[in-house]
Structure formats: structure tokens, C-alpha cells
């Protein structure tokens, strides 16, 4: 569930953000950007998430990544970016990693990607857990308060468990031992009420 820490009624009339006592059911889907279904959780990759807030006023969707910036700034470049990061179509490898020529060719031709590449190649590139991963909404929203005043906002998730990452050697070992590590860790934490 989602529960705001404080009322945001100064910037929005949305009920689920205005009452700190209100509990809103949510559904969250996590994914890696590059890997297909069944690929390992602990590869060096950007993590995406989609959150559905089931409010009394309707469903509110929030999509984000674990980096505050994106690889491209021009939507027309998105199809080429997707082709560059996904596995080679004729043999479906590599899965969920950026160690292939098409990705690095794309990066070399699109300097705007370097900011996000630096994030992906840093310690943040392999979160220890979905529970220790920051999240940054992709879209900017225009919220309107009861007086009709508009405020532009971007949503950021800050993990209560703190930020933590896996080191490369640790991630490689986990990939071999438990490719579903992040999903399993999250499931077990939810089951334990953590």
C-alpha cells in the first residue's frame, strides 16, 4: 500500500496525496530495461518500475527508472535506442547486459546517452534489492490544488531501507546461483511483513 508522510494539499487536491492517514492500495511491476522475460535480476542494467495507485478517484499510474535521467532526450531516437540495447535478433544474446557492439556503437554516436551510461556503470547499476533502490518518475505531472493553482512535479521514491548496491563480483556470483535474486528477496520481505 501507499501512505503519504504528510499532506500535499498545498499543491494537489488528489485525495490519496492529501491525507496522511489514507492508505491506498498499489500494484508495482519491476523490470530491467535490456533483459527479456526470464533474464537474470542482477545484471548491470537500468531498473524500471510501473506503479498503479488504486485511488477512490480512479487509477493513477506512475512509471519510473532507478536513474533520474534517461538515455535520450528526443522521442524519435527511442526505436533506435531499443534496438541498440536489446539482444541481437538472430540469436537472442546477450541477455540483459550492455556488453555488445550495438549498444556501444549507439552510445558513441549519441553523446547525450553518456550521463545515463555513467549512472548504469556506477555502483547504482546493480541495486542490492528493489527495497534499496531509489526510483525516479519519468514524467512531469501538473498537479492542481483546491484553489486551482498548478504546480509541476516529478515523483521520487526514497527507500526506507537506505540505498545499497551489489559489487560486480557479488552480482556475477548471484546471477549464477540465483538469477531470480531480486524477485525472491522482495517476495520473502513482503511475506515476512518487512
C-alpha positions in Angstrom: 0.0 0.0 0.0 0.9 3.7 -0.2 0.5 6.2 2.6 1.9 9.8 2.3 4.0 11.0 5.2 2.4 14.4 5.1 -0.5 16.2 3.4 0.4 17.6 0.0 -2.9 19.6 -0.2 -0.9 22.8 -0.8 -0.1 21.5 -4.3 -2.8 19.0 -5.1 -6.4 18.1 -4.4 -5.8 14.4 -5.2 -7.2 12.6 -2.2 -4.6 9.9 -1.9 -1.8 12.6 -1.6 -3.7 15.0 0.7 -4.5 12.8 3.7 -1.5 11.3 5.7 -3.9 8.8 7.2 -5.2 7.4 3.9 -3.9 4.1 2.8 -4.1 3.5 -1.0 -3.7 0.0 -2.5 -1.0 -0.2 -5.1 0.4 -2.7 -7.6 4.1 -2.4 -8.7 5.9 -4.2 -11.6 9.7 -4.1 -11.7 11.8 -4.9 -14.7 15.2 -4.5 -16.2 15.4 -2.5 -19.4 17.6 -4.8 -21.6 16.7 -8.3 -20.4 13.8 -10.3 -21.7 11.5 -12.5 -19.7 13.5 -14.9 -17.6 16.8 -12.9 -17.7 18.8 -12.6 -14.5 17.9 -9.9 -12.0 21.4 -9.0 -11.0 22.8 -7.8 -14.3 24.2 -4.3 -14.8 21.1 -2.5 -16.2 18.6 0.2 -15.6 15.7 -0.9 -13.5 12.2 0.2 -14.5 9.0 0.2 -12.5 5.3 0.8 -13.1 3.1 1.6 -10.1 -0.7 1.7 -10.2 -2.4 3.5 -7.3 -6.0 2.4 -6.9 -7.5 5.6 -5.5 -11.1 6.4 -4.8 -10.9 8.9 -7.7 -9.6 6.3 -10.2 -6.3 4.7 -11.1 -3.2 6.8 -11.1 -0.2 5.4 -13.0 3.4 6.3 -12.2 6.3 5.0 -14.4 9.9 5.4 -13.5 13.5 4.2 -13.5 16.3 3.9 -10.9 18.1 6.8 -12.6 17.0 10.4 -12.6 17.8 10.9 -16.3 17.2 8.9 -19.4 19.5 7.8 -22.3 17.8 10.1 -24.9 16.1 13.4 -25.0 14.4 13.0 -28.3 11.5 10.6 -28.6 12.3 10.0 -32.3 15.5 8.2 -31.2 13.7 5.8 -29.0 13.2 2.9 -31.5 16.9 3.0 -32.4 17.8 3.0 -28.7 15.6 0.0 -28.1 17.2 -1.9 -31.0 20.7 -1.0 -29.7 20.2 -2.3 -26.2 18.1 -5.4 -26.8 19.7 -8.8 -27.7 20.7 -9.4 -31.2 17.6 -10.6 -33.1 19.1 -13.6 -34.9 20.3 -15.3 -31.8 18.7 -13.5 -28.8 22.0 -12.9 -26.9 23.4 -11.1 -24.9 20.5 -11.1 -22.4 20.2 -8.2 -20.0 23.7 -6.7 -20.4 25.3 -3.9 -22.3 28.4 -5.8 -23.4 27.7 -5.9 -27.1 28.7 -3.8 -30.0 25.3 -2.3 -31.0 24.9 -0.7 -27.6 28.4 0.9 -27.6 28.0 1.9 -31.2 24.8 3.8 -30.3 26.5 5.4 -27.3 29.4 6.6 -29.4 27.0 8.2 -31.9 24.7 9.8 -29.2 26.7 11.7 -26.7 23.6 12.6 -24.7 23.5 9.0 -23.5 26.7 9.4 -21.5 25.1 10.8 -18.4 22.9 7.7 -18.0 25.7 5.4 -19.0 27.8 6.8 -16.2 24.9 6.0 -13.8 24.5 2.5 -15.1 28.2 1.8 -14.9 28.5 3.2 -11.4 27.6 1.3 -8.2 24.0 2.2 -8.8 24.0 0.0 -11.9 23.2 -3.1 -9.8 20.9 -2.5 -6.9 21.2 -4.9 -3.9 17.5 -5.1 -3.7 14.4 -3.4 -5.1 13.9 -2.3 -1.5 17.3 -0.4 -1.5 16.8 1.2 -4.9 15.8 4.8 -5.5 13.1 5.5 -8.1 12.6 8.5 -10.3 9.3 9.2 -12.1 9.9 9.5 -15.9 7.1 12.0 -16.4 6.5 15.5 -15.1 3.0 16.0 -13.7 0.9 19.1 -13.4 -0.9 18.9 -10.0 -3.7 21.3 -9.2 -4.8 22.3 -5.7 -8.2 23.2 -4.4 -7.7 26.8 -5.3 -6.9 25.9 -8.9 -3.2 26.7 -8.6 -1.0 24.4 -10.7 2.4 23.0 -9.7 4.7 20.9 -11.9 6.2 17.9 -10.0 8.4 14.8 -10.6 7.9 11.9 -8.2 10.9 10.3 -6.5 10.9 7.1 -4.4 13.3 7.2 -1.5 13.9 3.7 0.1 13.3 3.4 3.8 15.9 0.6 3.9 18.5 3.0 2.5 20.5 2.8 -0.7 22.6 -0.2 -1.3 24.2 -1.9 -4.4 25.9 -5.1 -5.3 29.5 -5.1 -6.3 30.4 -6.7 -9.7 31.9 -9.9 -8.3 29.0 -10.4 -5.9 26.4 -9.8 -8.7 28.1 -12.3 -11.1 28.0 -15.0 -8.4 24.4 -14.3 -7.6 23.4 -14.4 -11.3 24.8 -18.0 -11.4 23.4 -19.1 -8.1 20.0 -17.4 -8.2 19.0 -15.5 -11.3 15.7 -14.5 -9.6 17.5 -12.9 -6.6 15.7 -9.6 -6.6 12.3 -11.1 -7.1 12.9 -13.7 -4.4 14.3 -11.2 -1.9 11.3 -8.9 -2.4 8.8 -11.8 -2.1 10.4 -13.0 1.1 10.4 -9.5 2.6 6.7 -9.0 1.8 5.9 -12.4 3.2 7.8 -11.5 6.4 5.9 -8.2 6.7 9.1 -6.2 6.2 
